[in-house]
Amino acid sequence: MSPISVSGYLATILGMTNLLNQPDWHNTSMSPVMITRAKAQKWLDAYVTAWKTYDEQAIADLWSQTAVWHYPFQTRASGREDIVAEWMSERDAFADESFDAKYYPVAVEGDRVVAHGRTVFYEPDSDRVVTAYDNIWFLRFDDSGRCSEFHEWYAGRPEDEPDRAVPER
């Protein structure tokens, strides 16, 4: 068996011949499903509540049976059961965390939503910020209002991730 290069591996995973090409999910056709800004906001608020409570049913209610959760360059989980299991696997990591999050739909078209938001982690029993993340999400919804496709990108604050900070001039 011959070794495969990282770029070859990623191209295979993403269904692309070049990392600069669009991933296959960019080319999916628009569904006749229409999501409203209000429904998108309700889903985003339910996402935050589910994350903070780790209520398995609340988590499951967010996702379609065949939902896919994407991270950059990879699929994090496929299917409602796997997504719920992935969330629950992180429960202990967040058990002692104090955090809040708020997300807003910035673009809504058909079954698609682009959302922006922030997640802020605090020192326990304090309002002192430990770290914060800026998030962009691309979501697709099915006709029941559940998310069927979730793409997540995030970046930490420059003071928390100095290698990602804009250089001072």
VEXTOR-283056 format. One record per atom (N, C-alpha, C): atom name; residue in three letters; x, y, z. Coordinates in steps of 0.2 Angstrom, whole numbers, always signed. Layout:
! VEXTOR-283056
vexkol CA; pase ala; xx X; yy Y; zz Z
...
! end
This chain:
! VEXTOR-283056
vexkol N; pase met; xx +4; yy -6; zz +0
vexkol CA; pase met; xx +0; yy +0; zz +0
vexkol C; pase met; xx +4; yy +6; zz +0
vexkol N; pase ser; xx +3; yy +11; zz -5
vexkol CA; pase ser; xx +7; yy +17; zz -5
vexkol C; pase ser; xx +5; yy +22; zz +0
vexkol N; pase pro; xx +9; yy +26; zz +2
vexkol CA; pase pro; xx +7; yy +32; zz +7
vexkol C; pase pro; xx +3; yy +37; zz +3
vexkol N; pase ile; xx -1; yy +40; zz +6
vexkol CA; pase ile; xx -5; yy +45; zz +3
vexkol C; pase ile; xx -3; yy +52; zz +6
vexkol N; pase ser; xx -3; yy +57; zz +2
vexkol CA; pase ser; xx -1; yy +64; zz +5
vexkol C; pase ser; xx -7; yy +67; zz +9
vexkol N; pase val; xx -5; yy +72; zz +13
vexkol CA; pase val; xx -10; yy +75; zz +16
vexkol C; pase val; xx -15; yy +78; zz +12
vexkol N; pase ser; xx -13; yy +82; zz +6
vexkol CA; pase ser; xx -17; yy +85; zz +2
vexkol C; pase ser; xx -21; yy +80; zz -2
vexkol N; pase gly; xx -18; yy +74; zz -4
vexkol CA; pase gly; xx -22; yy +69; zz -7
vexkol C; pase gly; xx -28; yy +66; zz -3
vexkol N; pase tyr; xx -26; yy +65; zz +4
vexkol CA; pase tyr; xx -31; yy +63; zz +9
vexkol C; pase tyr; xx -37; yy +68; zz +9
vexkol N; pase leu; xx -35; yy +74; zz +10
vexkol CA; pase leu; xx -40; yy +79; zz +11
vexkol C; pase leu; xx -45; yy +80; zz +4
vexkol N; pase ala; xx -41; yy +79; zz -1
vexkol CA; pase ala; xx -45; yy +80; zz -8
vexkol C; pase ala; xx -50; yy +74; zz -8
vexkol N; pase thr; xx -48; yy +68; zz -6
vexkol CA; pase thr; xx -52; yy +62; zz -6
vexkol C; pase thr; xx -58; yy +63; zz -1
vexkol N; pase ile; xx -56; yy +65; zz +5
vexkol CA; pase ile; xx -62; yy +66; zz +10
vexkol C; pase ile; xx -67; yy +72; zz +7
vexkol N; pase leu; xx -64; yy +77; zz +5
vexkol CA; pase leu; xx -69; yy +82; zz +2
vexkol C; pase leu; xx -72; yy +81; zz -4
vexkol N; pase gly; xx -70; yy +76; zz -8
vexkol CA; pase gly; xx -73; yy +75; zz -15
vexkol C; pase gly; xx -70; yy +80; zz -19
vexkol N; pase met; xx -64; yy +83; zz -18
vexkol CA; pase met; xx -62; yy +88; zz -23
vexkol C; pase met; xx -55; yy +86; zz -26
vexkol N; pase thr; xx -53; yy +88; zz -31
vexkol CA; pase thr; xx -47; yy +87; zz -34
vexkol C; pase thr; xx -41; yy +92; zz -32
vexkol N; pase asn; xx -43; yy +97; zz -30
vexkol CA; pase asn; xx -39; yy +103; zz -28
vexkol C; pase asn; xx -42; yy +106; zz -22
vexkol N; pase leu; xx -38; yy +108; zz -17
vexkol CA; pase leu; xx -40; yy +111; zz -10
vexkol C; pase leu; xx -44; yy +118; zz -12
vexkol N; pase leu; xx -42; yy +121; zz -18
vexkol CA; pase leu; xx -45; yy +127; zz -19
vexkol C; pase leu; xx -52; yy +126; zz -23
vexkol N; pase asn; xx -54; yy +120; zz -25
vexkol CA; pase asn; xx -60; yy +119; zz -27
vexkol C; pase asn; xx -65; yy +120; zz -22
vexkol N; pase gln; xx -72; yy +121; zz -24
vexkol CA; pase gln; xx -77; yy +121; zz -19
vexkol C; pase gln; xx -79; yy +114; zz -17
vexkol N; pase pro; xx -80; yy +113; zz -10
vexkol CA; pase pro; xx -82; yy +106; zz -8
vexkol C; pase pro; xx -89; yy +105; zz -12
vexkol N; pase asp; xx -91; yy +98; zz -12
vexkol CA; pase asp; xx -97; yy +96; zz -15
vexkol C; pase asp; xx -103; yy +99; zz -12
vexkol N; pase trp; xx -103; yy +101; zz -6
vexkol CA; pase trp; xx -109; yy +103; zz -3
vexkol C; pase trp; xx -111; yy +110; zz -5
vexkol N; pase his; xx -106; yy +114; zz -8
vexkol CA; pase his; xx -108; yy +120; zz -11
vexkol C; pase his; xx -112; yy +120; zz -17
vexkol N; pase asn; xx -112; yy +114; zz -20
vexkol CA; pase asn; xx -116; yy +113; zz -27
vexkol C; pase asn; xx -123; yy +110; zz -26
vexkol N; pase thr; xx -125; yy +109; zz -20
vexkol CA; pase thr; xx -132; yy +106; zz -19
vexkol C; pase thr; xx -137; yy +111; zz -21
vexkol N; pase ser; xx -142; yy +108; zz -24
vexkol CA; pase ser; xx -148; yy +112; zz -26
vexkol C; pase ser; xx -152; yy +115; zz -20
vexkol N; pase met; xx -155; yy +120; zz -21
vexkol CA; pase met; xx -160; yy +123; zz -16
vexkol C; pase met; xx -166; yy +119; zz -15
vexkol N; pase ser; xx -168; yy +118; zz -9
vexkol CA; pase ser; xx -174; yy +114; zz -8
vexkol C; pase ser; xx -180; yy +118; zz -8
vexkol N; pase pro; xx -186; yy +116; zz -9
vexkol CA; pase pro; xx -192; yy +120; zz -9
vexkol C; pase pro; xx -193; yy +122; zz -2
vexkol N; pase val; xx -190; yy +120; zz +3
vexkol CA; pase val; xx -191; yy +122; zz +10
vexkol C; pase val; xx -189; yy +129; zz +11
vexkol N; pase met; xx -194; yy +132; zz +15
vexkol CA; pase met; xx -192; yy +139; zz +16
vexkol C; pase met; xx -191; yy +140; zz +24
vexkol N; pase ile; xx -186; yy +143; zz +26
vexkol CA; pase ile; xx -185; yy +144; zz +33
vexkol C; pase ile; xx -185; yy +152; zz +34
vexkol N; pase thr; xx -189; yy +154; zz +39
vexkol CA; pase thr; xx -189; yy +161; zz +40
vexkol C; pase thr; xx -184; yy +164; zz +45
vexkol N; pase arg; xx -182; yy +170; zz +45
vexkol CA; pase arg; xx -178; yy +173; zz +50
vexkol C; pase arg; xx -180; yy +171; zz +57
vexkol N; pase ala; xx -186; yy +172; zz +59
vexkol CA; pase ala; xx -189; yy +170; zz +65
vexkol C; pase ala; xx -188; yy +163; zz +67
vexkol N; pase lys; xx -189; yy +158; zz +63
vexkol CA; pase lys; xx -188; yy +151; zz +64
vexkol C; pase lys; xx -181; yy +150; zz +65
vexkol N; pase ala; xx -176; yy +153; zz +61
vexkol CA; pase ala; xx -169; yy +152; zz +62
vexkol C; pase ala; xx -167; yy +154; zz +68
vexkol N; pase gln; xx -169; yy +160; zz +71
vexkol CA; pase gln; xx -167; yy +163; zz +77
vexkol C; pase gln; xx -170; yy +158; zz +83
vexkol N; pase lys; xx -176; yy +155; zz +82
vexkol CA; pase lys; xx -178; yy +150; zz +87
vexkol C; pase lys; xx -174; yy +144; zz +87
vexkol N; pase trp; xx -172; yy +142; zz +82
vexkol CA; pase trp; xx -167; yy +136; zz +81
vexkol C; pase trp; xx -160; yy +138; zz +85
vexkol N; pase leu; xx -158; yy +144; zz +83
vexkol CA; pase leu; xx -151; yy +146; zz +86
vexkol C; pase leu; xx -152; yy +146; zz +94
vexkol N; pase asp; xx -157; yy +149; zz +96
vexkol CA; pase asp; xx -158; yy +150; zz +103
vexkol C; pase asp; xx -159; yy +143; zz +107
vexkol N; pase ala; xx -162; yy +138; zz +103
vexkol CA; pase ala; xx -163; yy +131; zz +106
vexkol C; pase ala; xx -156; yy +128; zz +106
vexkol N; pase tyr; xx -152; yy +129; zz +101
vexkol CA; pase tyr; xx -145; yy +126; zz +101
vexkol C; pase tyr; xx -142; yy +128; zz +107
vexkol N; pase val; xx -142; yy +135; zz +109
vexkol CA; pase val; xx -138; yy +137; zz +115
vexkol C; pase val; xx -141; yy +134; zz +121
vexkol N; pase thr; xx -148; yy +133; zz +122
vexkol CA; pase thr; xx -151; yy +130; zz +127
vexkol C; pase thr; xx -149; yy +123; zz +128
vexkol N; pase ala; xx -149; yy +119; zz +122
vexkol CA; pase ala; xx -147; yy +112; zz +122
vexkol C; pase ala; xx -140; yy +112; zz +124
vexkol N; pase trp; xx -135; yy +116; zz +122
vexkol CA; pase trp; xx -128; yy +116; zz +124
vexkol C; pase trp; xx -127; yy +117; zz +131
vexkol N; pase lys; xx -131; yy +122; zz +134
vexkol CA; pase lys; xx -130; yy +123; zz +141
vexkol C; pase lys; xx -133; yy +118; zz +146
vexkol N; pase thr; xx -138; yy +115; zz +144
vexkol CA; pase thr; xx -141; yy +110; zz +148
vexkol C; pase thr; xx -139; yy +103; zz +147
vexkol N; pase tyr; xx -137; yy +101; zz +141
vexkol CA; pase tyr; xx -135; yy +94; zz +139
vexkol C; pase tyr; xx -141; yy +90; zz +140
vexkol N; pase asp; xx -147; yy +92; zz +138
vexkol CA; pase asp; xx -153; yy +88; zz +138
vexkol C; pase asp; xx -153; yy +84; zz +131
vexkol N; pase glu; xx -152; yy +78; zz +132
vexkol CA; pase glu; xx -152; yy +74; zz +126
vexkol C; pase glu; xx -158; yy +75; zz +121
vexkol N; pase gln; xx -164; yy +75; zz +124
vexkol CA; pase gln; xx -169; yy +76; zz +119
vexkol C; pase gln; xx -169; yy +83; zz +116
vexkol N; pase ala; xx -167; yy +88; zz +120
vexkol CA; pase ala; xx -167; yy +95; zz +117
vexkol C; pase ala; xx -161; yy +95; zz +111
vexkol N; pase ile; xx -156; yy +91; zz +112
vexkol CA; pase ile; xx -151; yy +91; zz +107
vexkol C; pase ile; xx -154; yy +87; zz +101
vexkol N; pase ala; xx -157; yy +81; zz +102
vexkol CA; pase ala; xx -159; yy +77; zz +96
vexkol C; pase ala; xx -165; yy +81; zz +93
vexkol N; pase asp; xx -169; yy +85; zz +96
vexkol CA; pase asp; xx -174; yy +89; zz +93
vexkol C; pase asp; xx -171; yy +94; zz +88
vexkol N; pase leu; xx -165; yy +96; zz +88
vexkol CA; pase leu; xx -162; yy +101; zz +84
vexkol C; pase leu; xx -161; yy +98; zz +77
vexkol N; pase trp; xx -160; yy +91; zz +76
vexkol CA; pase trp; xx -157; yy +88; zz +70
vexkol C; pase trp; xx -161; yy +84; zz +67
vexkol N; pase ser; xx -161; yy +84; zz +60
vexkol CA; pase ser; xx -164; yy +79; zz +56
vexkol C; pase ser; xx -161; yy +72; zz +57
vexkol N; pase gln; xx -165; yy +67; zz +55
vexkol CA; pase gln; xx -162; yy +60; zz +56
vexkol C; pase gln; xx -156; yy +59; zz +52
vexkol N; pase thr; xx -155; yy +62; zz +47
vexkol CA; pase thr; xx -149; yy +61; zz +42
vexkol C; pase thr; xx -144; yy +67; zz +42
vexkol N; pase ala; xx -145; yy +71; zz +48
vexkol CA; pase ala; xx -141; yy +78; zz +48
vexkol C; pase ala; xx -133; yy +76; zz +48
vexkol N; pase val; xx -129; yy +81; zz +45
vexkol CA; pase val; xx -122; yy +80; zz +45
vexkol C; pase val; xx -119; yy +87; zz +48
vexkol N; pase trp; xx -114; yy +86; zz +53
vexkol CA; pase trp; xx -111; yy +91; zz +56
vexkol C; pase trp; xx -104; yy +91; zz +53
vexkol N; pase his; xx -102; yy +97; zz +50
vexkol CA; pase his; xx -96; yy +98; zz +47
vexkol C; pase his; xx -91; yy +103; zz +51
vexkol N; pase tyr; xx -85; yy +101; zz +51
vexkol CA; pase tyr; xx -80; yy +106; zz +54
vexkol C; pase tyr; xx -76; yy +107; zz +47
vexkol N; pase pro; xx -71; yy +112; zz +47
vexkol CA; pase pro; xx -67; yy +113; zz +41
vexkol C; pase pro; xx -63; yy +107; zz +40
vexkol N; pase phe; xx -63; yy +105; zz +34
vexkol CA; pase phe; xx -59; yy +99; zz +31
vexkol C; pase phe; xx -61; yy +92; zz +34
vexkol N; pase gln; xx -67; yy +92; zz +37
vexkol CA; pase gln; xx -69; yy +85; zz +40
vexkol C; pase gln; xx -77; yy +85; zz +42
vexkol N; pase thr; xx -79; yy +79; zz +43
vexkol CA; pase thr; xx -86; yy +78; zz +45
vexkol C; pase thr; xx -85; yy +76; zz +52
vexkol N; pase arg; xx -88; yy +80; zz +57
vexkol CA; pase arg; xx -88; yy +78; zz +64
vexkol C; pase arg; xx -93; yy +73; zz +66
vexkol N; pase ala; xx -99; yy +73; zz +63
vexkol CA; pase ala; xx -104; yy +68; zz +65
vexkol C; pase ala; xx -109; yy +67; zz +60
vexkol N; pase ser; xx -111; yy +61; zz +58
vexkol CA; pase ser; xx -117; yy +60; zz +53
vexkol C; pase ser; xx -123; yy +57; zz +57
vexkol N; pase gly; xx -129; yy +59; zz +56
vexkol CA; pase gly; xx -135; yy +56; zz +58
vexkol C; pase gly; xx -136; yy +59; zz +65
vexkol N; pase arg; xx -143; yy +60; zz +67
vexkol CA; pase arg; xx -145; yy +62; zz +73
vexkol C; pase arg; xx -142; yy +59; zz +79
vexkol N; pase glu; xx -142; yy +52; zz +79
vexkol CA; pase glu; xx -139; yy +48; zz +85
vexkol C; pase glu; xx -132; yy +50; zz +86
vexkol N; pase asp; xx -128; yy +50; zz +80
vexkol CA; pase asp; xx -120; yy +52; zz +81
vexkol C; pase asp; xx -119; yy +59; zz +83
vexkol N; pase ile; xx -123; yy +63; zz +81
vexkol CA; pase ile; xx -123; yy +70; zz +83
vexkol C; pase ile; xx -124; yy +71; zz +91
vexkol N; pase val; xx -129; yy +68; zz +93
vexkol CA; pase val; xx -131; yy +68; zz +100
vexkol C; pase val; xx -125; yy +65; zz +104
vexkol N; pase ala; xx -123; yy +59; zz +102
vexkol CA; pase ala; xx -117; yy +56; zz +105
vexkol C; pase ala; xx -111; yy +60; zz +106
vexkol N; pase glu; xx -110; yy +64; zz +100
vexkol CA; pase glu; xx -104; yy +68; zz +100
vexkol C; pase glu; xx -105; yy +74; zz +105
vexkol N; pase trp; xx -111; yy +77; zz +105
vexkol CA; pase trp; xx -112; yy +82; zz +110
vexkol C; pase trp; xx -111; yy +79; zz +117
vexkol N; pase met; xx -114; yy +73; zz +119
vexkol CA; pase met; xx -114; yy +71; zz +125
vexkol C; pase met; xx -107; yy +69; zz +128
vexkol N; pase ser; xx -103; yy +67; zz +123
vexkol CA; pase ser; xx -96; yy +65; zz +124
vexkol C; pase ser; xx -92; yy +71; zz +127
vexkol N; pase glu; xx -94; yy +77; zz +126
vexkol CA; pase glu; xx -91; yy +83; zz +128
vexkol C; pase glu; xx -94; yy +86; zz +134
vexkol N; pase arg; xx -99; yy +83; zz +137
vexkol CA; pase arg; xx -103; yy +85; zz +143
vexkol C; pase arg; xx -98; yy +86; zz +149
vexkol N; pase asp; xx -94; yy +82; zz +150
vexkol CA; pase asp; xx -89; yy +82; zz +156
vexkol C; pase asp; xx -84; yy +88; zz +155
vexkol N; pase ala; xx -82; yy +89; zz +149
vexkol CA; pase ala; xx -77; yy +94; zz +147
vexkol C; pase ala; xx -80; yy +101; zz +149
vexkol N; pase phe; xx -87; yy +102; zz +148
vexkol CA; pase phe; xx -90; yy +108; zz +149
vexkol C; pase phe; xx -94; yy +109; zz +156
vexkol N; pase ala; xx -93; yy +103; zz +160
vexkol CA; pase ala; xx -97; yy +103; zz +166
vexkol C; pase ala; xx -95; yy +109; zz +171
vexkol N; pase asp; xx -89; yy +110; zz +172
vexkol CA; pase asp; xx -87; yy +116; zz +176
vexkol C; pase asp; xx -86; yy +122; zz +173
vexkol N; pase glu; xx -88; yy +123; zz +166
vexkol CA; pase glu; xx -87; yy +129; zz +163
vexkol C; pase glu; xx -93; yy +134; zz +164
vexkol N; pase ser; xx -91; yy +140; zz +164
vexkol CA; pase ser; xx -96; yy +145; zz +164
vexkol C; pase ser; xx -96; yy +149; zz +157
vexkol N; pase phe; xx -101; yy +148; zz +153
vexkol CA; pase phe; xx -101; yy +151; zz +147
vexkol C; pase phe; xx -108; yy +154; zz +145
vexkol N; pase asp; xx -108; yy +158; zz +140
vexkol CA; pase asp; xx -114; yy +160; zz +137
vexkol C; pase asp; xx -112; yy +161; zz +129
vexkol N; pase ala; xx -118; yy +161; zz +125
vexkol CA; pase ala; xx -117; yy +161; zz +118
vexkol C; pase ala; xx -123; yy +164; zz +115
vexkol N; pase lys; xx -123; yy +168; zz +110
vexkol CA; pase lys; xx -128; yy +171; zz +106
vexkol C; pase lys; xx -127; yy +171; zz +99
vexkol N; pase tyr; xx -131; yy +168; zz +95
vexkol CA; pase tyr; xx -130; yy +168; zz +88
vexkol C; pase tyr; xx -136; yy +171; zz +84
vexkol N; pase tyr; xx -135; yy +174; zz +78
vexkol CA; pase tyr; xx -140; yy +178; zz +75
vexkol C; pase tyr; xx -140; yy +176; zz +67
vexkol N; pase pro; xx -146; yy +175; zz +64
vexkol CA; pase pro; xx -146; yy +174; zz +57
vexkol C; pase pro; xx -144; yy +180; zz +53
vexkol N; pase val; xx -139; yy +180; zz +49
vexkol CA; pase val; xx -137; yy +186; zz +45
vexkol C; pase val; xx -139; yy +185; zz +38
vexkol N; pase ala; xx -140; yy +179; zz +35
vexkol CA; pase ala; xx -143; yy +178; zz +29
vexkol C; pase ala; xx -147; yy +172; zz +29
vexkol N; pase val; xx -153; yy +173; zz +26
vexkol CA; pase val; xx -158; yy +167; zz +25
vexkol C; pase val; xx -161; yy +167; zz +18
vexkol N; pase glu; xx -160; yy +161; zz +15
vexkol CA; pase glu; xx -162; yy +160; zz +8
vexkol C; pase glu; xx -165; yy +153; zz +8
vexkol N; pase gly; xx -171; yy +152; zz +6
vexkol CA; pase gly; xx -174; yy +145; zz +5
vexkol C; pase gly; xx -173; yy +141; zz +12
vexkol N; pase asp; xx -169; yy +136; zz +11
vexkol CA; pase asp; xx -168; yy +131; zz +17
vexkol C; pase asp; xx -161; yy +133; zz +20
vexkol N; pase arg; xx -158; yy +138; zz +18
vexkol CA; pase arg; xx -151; yy +140; zz +20
vexkol C; pase arg; xx -151; yy +146; zz +25
vexkol N; pase val; xx -146; yy +145; zz +30
vexkol CA; pase val; xx -145; yy +151; zz +34
vexkol C; pase val; xx -138; yy +152; zz +35
vexkol N; pase val; xx -136; yy +158; zz +35
vexkol CA; pase val; xx -129; yy +159; zz +38
vexkol C; pase val; xx -130; yy +163; zz +44
vexkol N; pase ala; xx -127; yy +161; zz +49
vexkol CA; pase ala; xx -127; yy +164; zz +56
vexkol C; pase ala; xx -120; yy +166; zz +59
vexkol N; pase his; xx -121; yy +171; zz +63
vexkol CA; pase his; xx -114; yy +174; zz +66
vexkol C; pase his; xx -116; yy +174; zz +73
vexkol N; pase gly; xx -111; yy +173; zz +77
vexkol CA; pase gly; xx -112; yy +173; zz +84
vexkol C; pase gly; xx -105; yy +173; zz +88
vexkol N; pase arg; xx -106; yy +174; zz +95
vexkol CA; pase arg; xx -100; yy +173; zz +99
vexkol C; pase arg; xx -102; yy +169; zz +105
vexkol N; pase thr; xx -96; yy +165; zz +107
vexkol CA; pase thr; xx -97; yy +161; zz +113
vexkol C; pase thr; xx -91; yy +164; zz +118
vexkol N; pase val; xx -93; yy +165; zz +124
vexkol CA; pase val; xx -89; yy +168; zz +129
vexkol C; pase val; xx -88; yy +164; zz +135
vexkol N; pase phe; xx -82; yy +162; zz +137
vexkol CA; pase phe; xx -81; yy +158; zz +143
vexkol C; pase phe; xx -79; yy +162; zz +148
vexkol N; pase tyr; xx -81; yy +161; zz +154
vexkol CA; pase tyr; xx -80; yy +165; zz +160
vexkol C; pase tyr; xx -76; yy +161; zz +166
vexkol N; pase glu; xx -73; yy +165; zz +170
vexkol CA; pase glu; xx -70; yy +162; zz +176
vexkol C; pase glu; xx -76; yy +159; zz +180
vexkol N; pase pro; xx -76; yy +154; zz +183
vexkol CA; pase pro; xx -81; yy +151; zz +187
vexkol C; pase pro; xx -83; yy +156; zz +192
vexkol N; pase asp; xx -90; yy +157; zz +193
vexkol CA; pase asp; xx -93; yy +162; zz +198
vexkol C; pase asp; xx -90; yy +169; zz +197
vexkol N; pase ser; xx -89; yy +171; zz +191
vexkol CA; pase ser; xx -86; yy +178; zz +189
vexkol C; pase ser; xx -89; yy +180; zz +182
vexkol N; pase asp; xx -88; yy +186; zz +181
vexkol CA; pase asp; xx -90; yy +189; zz +175
vexkol C; pase asp; xx -83; yy +190; zz +171
vexkol N; pase arg; xx -78; yy +188; zz +173
vexkol CA; pase arg; xx -71; yy +189; zz +170
vexkol C; pase arg; xx -71; yy +184; zz +164
vexkol N; pase val; xx -70; yy +187; zz +158
vexkol CA; pase val; xx -69; yy +183; zz +152
vexkol C; pase val; xx -62; yy +179; zz +152
vexkol N; pase val; xx -63; yy +173; zz +151
vexkol CA; pase val; xx -57; yy +169; zz +150
vexkol C; pase val; xx -55; yy +168; zz +143
vexkol N; pase thr; xx -60; yy +167; zz +139
vexkol CA; pase thr; xx -59; yy +167; zz +131
vexkol C; pase thr; xx -65; yy +168; zz +128
vexkol N; pase ala; xx -65; yy +170; zz +122
vexkol CA; pase ala; xx -71; yy +171; zz +118
vexkol C; pase ala; xx -70; yy +168; zz +110
vexkol N; pase tyr; xx -75; yy +166; zz +107
vexkol CA; pase tyr; xx -74; yy +164; zz +100
vexkol C; pase tyr; xx -79; yy +167; zz +96
vexkol N; pase asp; xx -77; yy +169; zz +90
vexkol CA; pase asp; xx -82; yy +172; zz +85
vexkol C; pase asp; xx -83; yy +166; zz +80
vexkol N; pase asn; xx -90; yy +165; zz +79
vexkol CA; pase asn; xx -92; yy +160; zz +75
vexkol C; pase asn; xx -96; yy +161; zz +69
vexkol N; pase ile; xx -95; yy +158; zz +63
vexkol CA; pase ile; xx -99; yy +158; zz +57
vexkol C; pase ile; xx -102; yy +151; zz +56
vexkol N; pase trp; xx -108; yy +151; zz +55
vexkol CA; pase trp; xx -111; yy +144; zz +53
vexkol C; pase trp; xx -115; yy +144; zz +47
vexkol N; pase phe; xx -115; yy +139; zz +43
vexkol CA; pase phe; xx -119; yy +138; zz +37
vexkol C; pase phe; xx -124; yy +132; zz +39
vexkol N; pase leu; xx -130; yy +133; zz +38
vexkol CA; pase leu; xx -135; yy +128; zz +40
vexkol C; pase leu; xx -140; yy +127; zz +35
vexkol N; pase arg; xx -143; yy +121; zz +34
vexkol CA; pase arg; xx -148; yy +119; zz +30
vexkol C; pase arg; xx -153; yy +116; zz +34
vexkol N; pase phe; xx -160; yy +117; zz +32
vexkol CA; pase phe; xx -165; yy +115; zz +36
vexkol C; pase phe; xx -170; yy +110; zz +32
vexkol N; pase asp; xx -173; yy +105; zz +35
vexkol CA; pase asp; xx -178; yy +101; zz +32
vexkol C; pase asp; xx -185; yy +104; zz +33
vexkol N; pase asp; xx -190; yy +101; zz +30
vexkol CA; pase asp; xx -197; yy +104; zz +31
vexkol C; pase asp; xx -200; yy +104; zz +38
vexkol N; pase ser; xx -196; yy +100; zz +43
vexkol CA; pase ser; xx -199; yy +100; zz +49
vexkol C; pase ser; xx -195; yy +105; zz +54
vexkol N; pase gly; xx -191; yy +109; zz +51
vexkol CA; pase gly; xx -187; yy +114; zz +54
vexkol C; pase gly; xx -181; yy +112; zz +58
vexkol N; pase arg; xx -179; yy +106; zz +57
vexkol CA; pase arg; xx -173; yy +103; zz +60
vexkol C; pase arg; xx -167; yy +104; zz +55
vexkol N; pase cys; xx -161; yy +105; zz +58
vexkol CA; pase cys; xx -155; yy +106; zz +54
vexkol C; pase cys; xx -153; yy +99; zz +51
vexkol N; pase ser; xx -152; yy +100; zz +44
vexkol CA; pase ser; xx -150; yy +94; zz +41
vexkol C; pase ser; xx -142; yy +94; zz +39
vexkol N; pase glu; xx -140; yy +100; zz +39
vexkol CA; pase glu; xx -133; yy +101; zz +37
vexkol C; pase glu; xx -130; yy +107; zz +41
vexkol N; pase phe; xx -124; yy +106; zz +45
vexkol CA; pase phe; xx -122; yy +111; zz +49
vexkol C; pase phe; xx -114; yy +112; zz +48
vexkol N; pase his; xx -112; yy +118; zz +46
vexkol CA; pase his; xx -105; yy +119; zz +45
vexkol C; pase his; xx -103; yy +124; zz +50
vexkol N; pase glu; xx -97; yy +123; zz +53
vexkol CA; pase glu; xx -95; yy +127; zz +59
vexkol C; pase glu; xx -88; yy +129; zz +58
vexkol N; pase trp; xx -87; yy +136; zz +58
vexkol CA; pase trp; xx -81; yy +139; zz +58
vexkol C; pase trp; xx -80; yy +144; zz +64
vexkol N; pase tyr; xx -74; yy +144; zz +67
vexkol CA; pase tyr; xx -74; yy +148; zz +73
vexkol C; pase tyr; xx -66; yy +150; zz +74
vexkol N; pase ala; xx -66; yy +156; zz +77
vexkol CA; pase ala; xx -59; yy +158; zz +79
vexkol C; pase ala; xx -59; yy +162; zz +86
vexkol N; pase gly; xx -54; yy +161; zz +89
vexkol CA; pase gly; xx -53; yy +163; zz +96
vexkol C; pase gly; xx -51; yy +171; zz +96
vexkol N; pase arg; xx -51; yy +174; zz +101
vexkol CA; pase arg; xx -49; yy +181; zz +101
vexkol C; pase arg; xx -41; yy +181; zz +100
vexkol N; pase pro; xx -39; yy +187; zz +97
vexkol CA; pase pro; xx -32; yy +187; zz +96
vexkol C; pase pro; xx -28; yy +187; zz +102
vexkol N; pase glu; xx -30; yy +189; zz +108
vexkol CA; pase glu; xx -26; yy +189; zz +114
vexkol C; pase glu; xx -25; yy +182; zz +116
vexkol N; pase asp; xx -30; yy +177; zz +114
vexkol CA; pase asp; xx -30; yy +170; zz +116
vexkol C; pase asp; xx -27; yy +166; zz +111
vexkol N; pase glu; xx -26; yy +168; zz +105
vexkol CA; pase glu; xx -23; yy +164; zz +100
vexkol C; pase glu; xx -19; yy +169; zz +96
vexkol N; pase pro; xx -13; yy +171; zz +99
vexkol CA; pase pro; xx -9; yy +176; zz +96
vexkol C; pase pro; xx -6; yy +174; zz +89
vexkol N; pase asp; xx -5; yy +168; zz +87
vexkol CA; pase asp; xx -3; yy +166; zz +80
vexkol C; pase asp; xx -8; yy +167; zz +75
vexkol N; pase arg; xx -15; yy +169; zz +77
vexkol CA; pase arg; xx -20; yy +170; zz +72
vexkol C; pase arg; xx -21; yy +178; zz +72
vexkol N; pase ala; xx -18; yy +182; zz +76
vexkol CA; pase ala; xx -19; yy +189; zz +77
vexkol C; pase ala; xx -17; yy +193; zz +71
vexkol N; pase val; xx -20; yy +198; zz +69
vexkol CA; pase val; xx -18; yy +203; zz +64
vexkol C; pase val; xx -11; yy +206; zz +66
vexkol N; pase pro; xx -6; yy +206; zz +62
vexkol CA; pase pro; xx +0; yy +209; zz +65
vexkol C; pase pro; xx -1; yy +217; zz +66
vexkol N; pase glu; xx +2; yy +219; zz +71
vexkol CA; pase glu; xx +2; yy +226; zz +72
vexkol C; pase glu; xx +7; yy +230; zz +67
vexkol N; pase arg; xx +5; yy +236; zz +64
vexkol CA; pase arg; xx +9; yy +239; zz +60
vexkol C; pase arg; xx +11; yy +245; zz +63
! end
